[in-house]
Amino acid sequence: MGTINSHRLNCAKIKWQIPLGNFDSLNIPGHPITGTPNYGGPIVTKGGLVIIAATADNKIRVFDKDTGEKLWAADLPTSGVATPATYSVNGKQYIVIACGGGREGAKSGDSYVAFALP
């Protein structure tokens, strides 16, 4: 249903592809996660982190740019229906995501959530 992909542009091949998001009601033991519809895009940090919310399961996730390994995830109050932004204050980097939800029957809201990068 919904995936996040890394492409090798110099040879037109997919480097990695993984489901993005999860519908708990569709989880069947022994079957792969299907992903959810996606509502926004990712950002990639200088340090190689891919950061994306954009899913119906109200989570924000961080992946390794080279391998696609999920490094971290956190719950959001509603779906992050935008591409995250990043900014720096006094040498500390942050990410912020607009959480609005309300798409395809999802819970609606109006908040911003910020996280500090380690």
PyMOL commands that place a pseudoatom at each C-alpha (Angstrom):
pseudoatom trace, name=CA, resn=MET, resi=1, chain=A, elem=C, hetatm=0, pos=[0.000, 0.000, 0.000]
pseudoatom trace, name=CA, resn=GLY, resi=2, chain=A, elem=C, hetatm=0, pos=[2.528, 2.633, 1.129]
pseudoatom trace, name=CA, resn=THR, resi=3, chain=A, elem=C, hetatm=0, pos=[6.310, 2.378, 0.918]
pseudoatom trace, name=CA, resn=ILE, resi=4, chain=A, elem=C, hetatm=0, pos=[9.425, 4.464, 1.323]
pseudoatom trace, name=CA, resn=ASN, resi=5, chain=A, elem=C, hetatm=0, pos=[12.106, 3.852, -1.277]
pseudoatom trace, name=CA, resn=SER, resi=6, chain=A, elem=C, hetatm=0, pos=[15.754, 4.668, -1.840]
pseudoatom trace, name=CA, resn=HIS, resi=7, chain=A, elem=C, hetatm=0, pos=[16.832, 4.815, -5.473]
pseudoatom trace, name=CA, resn=ARG, resi=8, chain=A, elem=C, hetatm=0, pos=[20.245, 4.545, -7.101]
pseudoatom trace, name=CA, resn=LEU, resi=9, chain=A, elem=C, hetatm=0, pos=[19.815, 7.331, -9.613]
pseudoatom trace, name=CA, resn=ASN, resi=10, chain=A, elem=C, hetatm=0, pos=[22.999, 6.553, -11.544]
pseudoatom trace, name=CA, resn=CYS, resi=11, chain=A, elem=C, hetatm=0, pos=[21.683, 3.109, -12.548]
pseudoatom trace, name=CA, resn=ALA, resi=12, chain=A, elem=C, hetatm=0, pos=[17.880, 3.482, -12.173]
pseudoatom trace, name=CA, resn=LYS, resi=13, chain=A, elem=C, hetatm=0, pos=[17.588, 0.754, -9.524]
pseudoatom trace, name=CA, resn=ILE, resi=14, chain=A, elem=C, hetatm=0, pos=[15.882, 0.607, -6.155]
pseudoatom trace, name=CA, resn=LYS, resi=15, chain=A, elem=C, hetatm=0, pos=[18.447, 0.443, -3.336]
pseudoatom trace, name=CA, resn=TRP, resi=16, chain=A, elem=C, hetatm=0, pos=[15.886, -0.418, -0.649]
pseudoatom trace, name=CA, resn=GLN, resi=17, chain=A, elem=C, hetatm=0, pos=[12.116, -0.363, -0.270]
pseudoatom trace, name=CA, resn=ILE, resi=18, chain=A, elem=C, hetatm=0, pos=[10.128, -0.885, 2.936]
pseudoatom trace, name=CA, resn=PRO, resi=19, chain=A, elem=C, hetatm=0, pos=[6.478, -0.546, 3.963]
pseudoatom trace, name=CA, resn=LEU, resi=20, chain=A, elem=C, hetatm=0, pos=[5.764, 2.845, 5.532]
pseudoatom trace, name=CA, resn=GLY, resi=21, chain=A, elem=C, hetatm=0, pos=[3.136, 2.875, 8.266]
pseudoatom trace, name=CA, resn=ASN, resi=22, chain=A, elem=C, hetatm=0, pos=[1.032, 0.120, 9.730]
pseudoatom trace, name=CA, resn=PHE, resi=23, chain=A, elem=C, hetatm=0, pos=[-2.667, -0.644, 10.099]
pseudoatom trace, name=CA, resn=ASP, resi=24, chain=A, elem=C, hetatm=0, pos=[-2.887, -2.725, 13.292]
pseudoatom trace, name=CA, resn=SER, resi=25, chain=A, elem=C, hetatm=0, pos=[-6.219, -4.149, 12.121]
pseudoatom trace, name=CA, resn=LEU, resi=26, chain=A, elem=C, hetatm=0, pos=[-4.515, -5.646, 9.040]
pseudoatom trace, name=CA, resn=ASN, resi=27, chain=A, elem=C, hetatm=0, pos=[-1.676, -7.351, 10.908]
pseudoatom trace, name=CA, resn=ILE, resi=28, chain=A, elem=C, hetatm=0, pos=[-1.768, -11.093, 10.323]
pseudoatom trace, name=CA, resn=PRO, resi=29, chain=A, elem=C, hetatm=0, pos=[0.908, -13.247, 11.982]
pseudoatom trace, name=CA, resn=GLY, resi=30, chain=A, elem=C, hetatm=0, pos=[3.394, -14.460, 9.392]
pseudoatom trace, name=CA, resn=HIS, resi=31, chain=A, elem=C, hetatm=0, pos=[2.394, -11.841, 6.802]
pseudoatom trace, name=CA, resn=PRO, resi=32, chain=A, elem=C, hetatm=0, pos=[4.341, -8.675, 5.982]
pseudoatom trace, name=CA, resn=ILE, resi=33, chain=A, elem=C, hetatm=0, pos=[3.191, -5.204, 7.001]
pseudoatom trace, name=CA, resn=THR, resi=34, chain=A, elem=C, hetatm=0, pos=[1.347, -3.493, 4.138]
pseudoatom trace, name=CA, resn=GLY, resi=35, chain=A, elem=C, hetatm=0, pos=[2.122, 0.152, 4.890]
pseudoatom trace, name=CA, resn=THR, resi=36, chain=A, elem=C, hetatm=0, pos=[-0.484, 2.939, 4.835]
pseudoatom trace, name=CA, resn=PRO, resi=37, chain=A, elem=C, hetatm=0, pos=[-1.343, 5.724, 2.410]
pseudoatom trace, name=CA, resn=ASN, resi=38, chain=A, elem=C, hetatm=0, pos=[1.360, 8.396, 2.572]
pseudoatom trace, name=CA, resn=TYR, resi=39, chain=A, elem=C, hetatm=0, pos=[0.574, 12.103, 3.079]
pseudoatom trace, name=CA, resn=GLY, resi=40, chain=A, elem=C, hetatm=0, pos=[3.949, 13.859, 2.828]
pseudoatom trace, name=CA, resn=GLY, resi=41, chain=A, elem=C, hetatm=0, pos=[7.580, 13.423, 1.992]
pseudoatom trace, name=CA, resn=PRO, resi=42, chain=A, elem=C, hetatm=0, pos=[10.802, 12.809, 3.914]
pseudoatom trace, name=CA, resn=ILE, resi=43, chain=A, elem=C, hetatm=0, pos=[13.810, 14.958, 4.661]
pseudoatom trace, name=CA, resn=VAL, resi=44, chain=A, elem=C, hetatm=0, pos=[17.385, 13.669, 4.764]
pseudoatom trace, name=CA, resn=THR, resi=45, chain=A, elem=C, hetatm=0, pos=[19.861, 15.135, 7.231]
pseudoatom trace, name=CA, resn=LYS, resi=46, chain=A, elem=C, hetatm=0, pos=[23.549, 15.744, 6.585]
pseudoatom trace, name=CA, resn=GLY, resi=47, chain=A, elem=C, hetatm=0, pos=[24.231, 12.841, 8.957]
pseudoatom trace, name=CA, resn=GLY, resi=48, chain=A, elem=C, hetatm=0, pos=[22.256, 10.397, 6.787]
pseudoatom trace, name=CA, resn=LEU, resi=49, chain=A, elem=C, hetatm=0, pos=[18.950, 10.220, 8.656]
pseudoatom trace, name=CA, resn=VAL, resi=50, chain=A, elem=C, hetatm=0, pos=[15.718, 9.933, 6.649]
pseudoatom trace, name=CA, resn=ILE, resi=51, chain=A, elem=C, hetatm=0, pos=[12.887, 11.497, 8.671]
pseudoatom trace, name=CA, resn=ILE, resi=52, chain=A, elem=C, hetatm=0, pos=[9.240, 11.047, 7.707]
pseudoatom trace, name=CA, resn=ALA, resi=53, chain=A, elem=C, hetatm=0, pos=[5.804, 11.074, 9.329]
pseudoatom trace, name=CA, resn=ALA, resi=54, chain=A, elem=C, hetatm=0, pos=[3.150, 11.085, 6.559]
pseudoatom trace, name=CA, resn=THR, resi=55, chain=A, elem=C, hetatm=0, pos=[1.272, 7.935, 7.642]
pseudoatom trace, name=CA, resn=ALA, resi=56, chain=A, elem=C, hetatm=0, pos=[-2.204, 7.096, 8.909]
pseudoatom trace, name=CA, resn=ASP, resi=57, chain=A, elem=C, hetatm=0, pos=[-0.835, 5.459, 12.081]
pseudoatom trace, name=CA, resn=ASN, resi=58, chain=A, elem=C, hetatm=0, pos=[0.185, 8.761, 13.729]
pseudoatom trace, name=CA, resn=LYS, resi=59, chain=A, elem=C, hetatm=0, pos=[3.929, 8.093, 13.943]
pseudoatom trace, name=CA, resn=ILE, resi=60, chain=A, elem=C, hetatm=0, pos=[7.138, 9.796, 12.914]
pseudoatom trace, name=CA, resn=ARG, resi=61, chain=A, elem=C, hetatm=0, pos=[10.037, 7.559, 11.933]
pseudoatom trace, name=CA, resn=VAL, resi=62, chain=A, elem=C, hetatm=0, pos=[13.773, 7.855, 11.360]
pseudoatom trace, name=CA, resn=PHE, resi=63, chain=A, elem=C, hetatm=0, pos=[15.574, 5.526, 8.946]
pseudoatom trace, name=CA, resn=ASP, resi=64, chain=A, elem=C, hetatm=0, pos=[19.203, 5.010, 8.002]
pseudoatom trace, name=CA, resn=LYS, resi=65, chain=A, elem=C, hetatm=0, pos=[19.738, 6.531, 4.546]
pseudoatom trace, name=CA, resn=ASP, resi=66, chain=A, elem=C, hetatm=0, pos=[22.048, 3.748, 3.380]
pseudoatom trace, name=CA, resn=THR, resi=67, chain=A, elem=C, hetatm=0, pos=[20.267, 0.639, 4.670]
pseudoatom trace, name=CA, resn=GLY, resi=68, chain=A, elem=C, hetatm=0, pos=[16.632, 1.608, 5.307]
pseudoatom trace, name=CA, resn=GLU, resi=69, chain=A, elem=C, hetatm=0, pos=[16.903, 0.299, 8.869]
pseudoatom trace, name=CA, resn=LYS, resi=70, chain=A, elem=C, hetatm=0, pos=[14.363, 1.941, 11.182]
pseudoatom trace, name=CA, resn=LEU, resi=71, chain=A, elem=C, hetatm=0, pos=[16.373, 3.676, 13.892]
pseudoatom trace, name=CA, resn=TRP, resi=72, chain=A, elem=C, hetatm=0, pos=[13.619, 5.377, 15.877]
pseudoatom trace, name=CA, resn=ALA, resi=73, chain=A, elem=C, hetatm=0, pos=[9.874, 6.055, 15.943]
pseudoatom trace, name=CA, resn=ALA, resi=74, chain=A, elem=C, hetatm=0, pos=[7.552, 8.144, 18.101]
pseudoatom trace, name=CA, resn=ASP, resi=75, chain=A, elem=C, hetatm=0, pos=[3.812, 8.640, 18.432]
pseudoatom trace, name=CA, resn=LEU, resi=76, chain=A, elem=C, hetatm=0, pos=[2.220, 11.873, 17.212]
pseudoatom trace, name=CA, resn=PRO, resi=77, chain=A, elem=C, hetatm=0, pos=[-1.122, 13.335, 18.374]
pseudoatom trace, name=CA, resn=THR, resi=78, chain=A, elem=C, hetatm=0, pos=[-2.520, 12.964, 14.817]
pseudoatom trace, name=CA, resn=SER, resi=79, chain=A, elem=C, hetatm=0, pos=[-1.089, 12.126, 11.400]
pseudoatom trace, name=CA, resn=GLY, resi=80, chain=A, elem=C, hetatm=0, pos=[1.890, 14.175, 10.265]
pseudoatom trace, name=CA, resn=VAL, resi=81, chain=A, elem=C, hetatm=0, pos=[0.427, 15.362, 6.975]
pseudoatom trace, name=CA, resn=ALA, resi=82, chain=A, elem=C, hetatm=0, pos=[3.398, 17.428, 5.872]
pseudoatom trace, name=CA, resn=THR, resi=83, chain=A, elem=C, hetatm=0, pos=[7.083, 17.071, 5.154]
pseudoatom trace, name=CA, resn=PRO, resi=84, chain=A, elem=C, hetatm=0, pos=[9.113, 17.616, 8.351]
pseudoatom trace, name=CA, resn=ALA, resi=85, chain=A, elem=C, hetatm=0, pos=[11.299, 20.705, 8.686]
pseudoatom trace, name=CA, resn=THR, resi=86, chain=A, elem=C, hetatm=0, pos=[14.668, 20.932, 10.385]
pseudoatom trace, name=CA, resn=TYR, resi=87, chain=A, elem=C, hetatm=0, pos=[16.341, 23.860, 12.105]
pseudoatom trace, name=CA, resn=SER, resi=88, chain=A, elem=C, hetatm=0, pos=[19.258, 24.552, 14.426]
pseudoatom trace, name=CA, resn=VAL, resi=89, chain=A, elem=C, hetatm=0, pos=[19.453, 26.625, 17.621]
pseudoatom trace, name=CA, resn=ASN, resi=90, chain=A, elem=C, hetatm=0, pos=[22.821, 27.164, 19.321]
pseudoatom trace, name=CA, resn=GLY, resi=91, chain=A, elem=C, hetatm=0, pos=[24.319, 24.223, 17.429]
pseudoatom trace, name=CA, resn=LYS, resi=92, chain=A, elem=C, hetatm=0, pos=[21.514, 21.786, 18.351]
pseudoatom trace, name=CA, resn=GLN, resi=93, chain=A, elem=C, hetatm=0, pos=[19.459, 20.368, 15.450]
pseudoatom trace, name=CA, resn=TYR, resi=94, chain=A, elem=C, hetatm=0, pos=[15.695, 19.908, 15.713]
pseudoatom trace, name=CA, resn=ILE, resi=95, chain=A, elem=C, hetatm=0, pos=[12.944, 18.512, 13.524]
pseudoatom trace, name=CA, resn=VAL, resi=96, chain=A, elem=C, hetatm=0, pos=[9.361, 19.749, 13.574]
pseudoatom trace, name=CA, resn=ILE, resi=97, chain=A, elem=C, hetatm=0, pos=[6.256, 18.276, 11.970]
pseudoatom trace, name=CA, resn=ALA, resi=98, chain=A, elem=C, hetatm=0, pos=[2.774, 19.709, 11.465]
pseudoatom trace, name=CA, resn=CYS, resi=99, chain=A, elem=C, hetatm=0, pos=[0.179, 17.246, 12.763]
pseudoatom trace, name=CA, resn=GLY, resi=100, chain=A, elem=C, hetatm=0, pos=[-3.252, 17.791, 11.284]
pseudoatom trace, name=CA, resn=GLY, resi=101, chain=A, elem=C, hetatm=0, pos=[-4.706, 14.417, 10.437]
pseudoatom trace, name=CA, resn=GLY, resi=102, chain=A, elem=C, hetatm=0, pos=[-8.264, 14.378, 9.174]
pseudoatom trace, name=CA, resn=ARG, resi=103, chain=A, elem=C, hetatm=0, pos=[-7.509, 12.523, 5.941]
pseudoatom trace, name=CA, resn=GLU, resi=104, chain=A, elem=C, hetatm=0, pos=[-9.393, 9.375, 4.992]
pseudoatom trace, name=CA, resn=GLY, resi=105, chain=A, elem=C, hetatm=0, pos=[-11.302, 9.279, 8.290]
pseudoatom trace, name=CA, resn=ALA, resi=106, chain=A, elem=C, hetatm=0, pos=[-8.254, 9.813, 10.513]
pseudoatom trace, name=CA, resn=LYS, resi=107, chain=A, elem=C, hetatm=0, pos=[-8.446, 11.805, 13.736]
pseudoatom trace, name=CA, resn=SER, resi=108, chain=A, elem=C, hetatm=0, pos=[-8.142, 15.560, 13.104]
pseudoatom trace, name=CA, resn=GLY, resi=109, chain=A, elem=C, hetatm=0, pos=[-5.975, 18.024, 15.017]
pseudoatom trace, name=CA, resn=ASP, resi=110, chain=A, elem=C, hetatm=0, pos=[-3.862, 21.166, 14.783]
pseudoatom trace, name=CA, resn=SER, resi=111, chain=A, elem=C, hetatm=0, pos=[-0.482, 20.901, 16.460]
pseudoatom trace, name=CA, resn=TYR, resi=112, chain=A, elem=C, hetatm=0, pos=[3.226, 21.063, 15.793]
pseudoatom trace, name=CA, resn=VAL, resi=113, chain=A, elem=C, hetatm=0, pos=[5.588, 18.566, 17.411]
pseudoatom trace, name=CA, resn=ALA, resi=114, chain=A, elem=C, hetatm=0, pos=[9.347, 19.155, 17.656]
pseudoatom trace, name=CA, resn=PHE, resi=115, chain=A, elem=C, hetatm=0, pos=[12.134, 16.715, 18.504]
pseudoatom trace, name=CA, resn=ALA, resi=116, chain=A, elem=C, hetatm=0, pos=[15.817, 17.328, 19.229]
pseudoatom trace, name=CA, resn=LEU, resi=117, chain=A, elem=C, hetatm=0, pos=[18.330, 15.192, 17.347]
pseudoatom trace, name=CA, resn=PRO, resi=118, chain=A, elem=C, hetatm=0, pos=[21.056, 13.559, 19.460]
for i in range(1, 118): cmd.bond("trace and resi %d" % i, "trace and resi %d" % (i + 1))
show_as sticks, trace
zoom trace
